[in-house]
Amino acid sequence: MMNTKKLVTLSNQNPRLTIRTLATLMAINDNEGCSVSELSQFMKVNEKNVATTIRRLEEGRDSGDVKLIKV
């Protein structure tokens, strides 16, 4: 289950990152090594949305060209 207070705090600290991006990063951190399908189930969102967010994180598009994850 996502920690809403933690998401809000992280969002305030990192205004460039969307809530979706932060939630995805938190889910990856809590479930390292899991598949996109497993992440989407954990987050209770569409698998396509998770895959898109992961691709954007890998490319650095949501973080000022800083690649936040490596797949």
Secondary structure, 3 states (H helix, E strand, C coil): CCCHHHHHHHHHHCCCCCHHHHHHHHHHHHCCCCCHHHHHHHHCCCHHHHHHHHHHHHHCCCCCCCCCCCC
